[in-house]
């Protein structure tokens, strides 16, 4: 089954809130978002998105674990207008 990276990116943006995302970066397995309002995000909703392995907040970053899918989802989020770090 082919992974729809654009759909995953759109759902993440929707659940986190596009206006809530200050910047976006990534590491080997995680998207790292600097957000304006951590309390606005419902972790359980983000975790329901296909491909999301888990979420947590650490060192001022909202981190979404995507495993090997992180880079294509990052690219789609940038294409959809999220500002990279």
N, C-alpha and C positions, 0 to 999 in steps of 0.2 A: 504494500500500500504506500502510495506516494504521500509525503508530508507536505501540507499546504502551509508554507512558511508565512505567506502574506496573511492568511487567516489567523494564525497564531499571533503575529505581530499586531493585527487589528484588535484582537481580543485583549491582549495585554494593555494596549493603549486605552481601550474602552474601560477596563477594570481599574487601572491605576489612575486614569484621567490625563488626557494629553496636556492640559494646562497645569497639571500637578507635577509633571516631569520637567525638572530643570536641565538635566543632562543625562546622557547615556554613555556607558562604556561596557566592556566585557572582559572576561578572562577565559580560561580554557573551557569552562562548563557553565558559567553564569553570566546573565545580564546584570549589570550594576547600574542602578538608577539613583540619582540624587533627586529626591522629591521635596516639594514644598511642605506638604502636610501628610505625614506618615499615617495619622489617624483616619484619613479619608479612604485608605485602602483596606478592603476586606480580604484578608489572606485566603480564606476558604474559597472565595470566588476565583482568585487568581490560580489557586491550586487545581481547580476544576478544568482549566484550559488544557486541551490536548497537547501533550509534549512537555508540560511543566512537571518536574519531578518534585519540587519543593520551593518554598520561599522562606526568607528570613531577613531581618534587619540587623545590620552590624556596621559599626564605625561610620554611622551617618549614611549608609547606603542600603537601599532596598534591593535585595539580591534575589533573582529568579533563576533557579537551577533548571537548565535545559539540556545538559549533556552535550552530545555532538551536534545538536541543532542550534547552538548558540549563535554562531557566525551568520548563517542565513537569516535567522530571525532578527538579529541586530541590523543587518543590511536592509531588510524590509522596513524596520522601524525608522531608520534614517530616511529611506525613500518616502515614507509616509509623513515626514516632517519633524521627527523628534531630533532635537539638537544633540549631536555627539559631543563628548567631553573634549 
